[in-house]
Amino acid sequence: MNGFTEAELAYLRTHDLARLATATAAGAPHVVPVRFKLDPERNLLAIGSHLLPDGVRPRRYRHNVRHNEQVALVVDDFTDDGPRGVAVHGVGRIHLQGGEGLNPRFEPIWLAIMPTWISSWGVDTPPYAAPRSRWVTEGL
């Protein structure tokens, strides 16, 4: 996947829970836990949500992305060696169909994140070393 190191990709493939940050059009922040999936063929991270018994529900993060496409996603954990994780800043796009392809129990609506900046720590660097951060602009 464009922009990620092989170690970052391996780390992301072993995790599916992240925190997604969006902001309203006026800039008010909103953070929510989400499930995600890598889509290396389209160079994006996909965010879906479970289809609940009462059907598709409004999600604040989807509303925010319609008005402010800038998003951030953090996937991290803490091991005996120390913290590790990957942070992504990017452009979010709402798709009205296809969420069931991420997970059969998901709503059709899903969010695509195209990375523009990636930072990782403890993934392919020693514990507590400075993060490995870079801009990613290819494919946008």
MIMIVO-628915 format. One record per residue (C-alpha): residue number from 1; x, y, z. Coordinates in nm, 2 decimals, m for minus. Layout:
   num        x        y        z
   NUM        X        Y        Z
...
This chain:
   num        x        y        z
     1     0.00     0.00     0.00
     2     0.14     0.34    m0.10
     3     0.31     0.52     0.18
     4     0.32     0.25     0.45
     5     0.63     0.05     0.53
     6     0.60    m0.33     0.52
     7     0.62    m0.33     0.91
     8     0.34    m0.08     0.93
     9     0.13    m0.29     0.69
    10     0.19    m0.60     0.89
    11     0.10    m0.42     1.21
    12    m0.22    m0.28     1.06
    13    m0.32    m0.62     0.93
    14    m0.32    m0.76     1.28
    15    m0.55    m0.49     1.42
    16    m0.90    m0.38     1.34
    17    m0.99    m0.14     1.62
    18    m0.89     0.23     1.58
    19    m0.99     0.58     1.70
    20    m1.12     0.81     1.42
    21    m1.10     1.18     1.47
    22    m1.32     1.41     1.26
    23    m1.42     1.78     1.30
    24    m1.73     1.97     1.23
    25    m1.73     2.24     0.96
    26    m1.66     2.49     1.24
    27    m1.36     2.28     1.37
    28    m1.52     2.12     1.68
    29    m1.34     1.78     1.73
    30    m1.51     1.44     1.75
    31    m1.33     1.11     1.83
    32    m1.49     0.77     1.81
    33    m1.37     0.40     1.82
    34    m1.42     0.23     1.48
    35    m1.34    m0.09     1.30
    36    m1.12    m0.06     1.00
    37    m0.98    m0.26     0.71
    38    m0.68    m0.20     0.48
    39    m0.76    m0.18     0.11
    40    m0.41    m0.19    m0.05
    41    m0.55    m0.22    m0.41
    42    m0.72     0.12    m0.37
    43    m0.46     0.27    m0.14
    44    m0.70     0.34     0.14
    45    m0.83     0.25     0.49
    46    m1.20     0.16     0.50
    47    m1.42     0.23     0.80
    48    m1.75     0.05     0.84
    49    m2.01     0.02     1.11
    50    m2.24    m0.26     1.22
    51    m2.59    m0.27     1.08
    52    m2.81    m0.26     1.39
    53    m3.16    m0.40     1.42
    54    m3.32    m0.06     1.35
    55    m3.13    m0.02     1.03
    56    m2.88     0.24     0.91
    57    m2.82     0.50     1.18
    58    m2.68     0.84     1.14
    59    m2.32     0.86     1.25
    60    m2.16     1.19     1.36
    61    m1.83     1.11     1.19
    62    m2.01     1.06     0.85
    63    m2.19     1.40     0.89
    64    m1.86     1.57     0.98
    65    m1.68     1.43     0.68
    66    m1.95     1.56     0.45
    67    m1.86     1.91     0.57
    68    m1.49     1.87     0.65
    69    m1.30     1.59     0.47
    70    m0.99     1.61     0.69
    71    m0.97     1.30     0.92
    72    m0.72     1.13     1.15
    73    m0.70     0.76     1.25
    74    m0.49     0.61     1.53
    75    m0.43     0.23     1.57
    76    m0.21     0.15     1.87
    77    m0.15    m0.08     2.16
    78     0.10    m0.12     2.45
    79     0.32    m0.43     2.48
    80     0.57    m0.53     2.75
    81     0.83    m0.35     2.53
    82     0.64    m0.02     2.52
    83     0.38     0.16     2.31
    84     0.35     0.11     1.94
    85     0.11     0.23     1.67
    86     0.03     0.40     1.35
    87    m0.14     0.74     1.30
    88    m0.28     0.85     0.97
    89    m0.41     1.19     0.86
    90    m0.60     1.19     0.54
    91    m0.89     1.28     0.32
    92    m1.22     1.11     0.40
    93    m1.49     1.01     0.15
    94    m1.83     0.87     0.22
    95    m1.95     0.58     0.00
    96    m2.32     0.49     0.01
    97    m2.28     0.13    m0.10
    98    m2.03    m0.15    m0.04
    99    m1.99    m0.16     0.34
   100    m2.11    m0.51     0.35
   101    m1.80    m0.60     0.15
   102    m1.59    m0.50     0.45
   103    m1.79    m0.72     0.68
   104    m2.12    m0.89     0.61
   105    m2.27    m0.75     0.93
   106    m2.18    m0.39     0.83
   107    m2.41    m0.11     0.70
   108    m2.38    m0.04     0.33
   109    m2.25     0.31     0.40
   110    m1.87     0.33     0.47
   111    m1.59     0.58     0.49
   112    m1.27     0.57     0.28
   113    m0.96     0.73     0.41
   114    m0.68     0.82     0.17
   115    m0.36     0.88     0.37
   116    m0.18     1.21     0.32
   117     0.05     1.18     0.63
   118     0.16     0.87     0.82
   119     0.35     0.84     1.15
   120     0.44     0.52     1.34
   121     0.62     0.44     1.66
   122     0.75     0.11     1.80
   123     0.64    m0.07     1.49
   124     0.97    m0.08     1.29
   125     1.17     0.13     1.54
   126     1.30     0.06     1.89
   127     1.05     0.12     2.17
   128     1.04     0.49     2.27
   129     1.24     0.60     1.96
   130     1.12     0.90     1.78
   131     0.82     0.84     1.55
   132     0.87     0.77     1.18
   133     0.66     1.04     1.02
   134     0.62     1.14     0.65
   135     0.38     1.30     0.40
   136     0.21     1.08     0.14
   137     0.07     1.25    m0.16
   138     0.09     1.00    m0.44
   139    m0.24     0.88    m0.57
   140    m0.45     1.17    m0.45
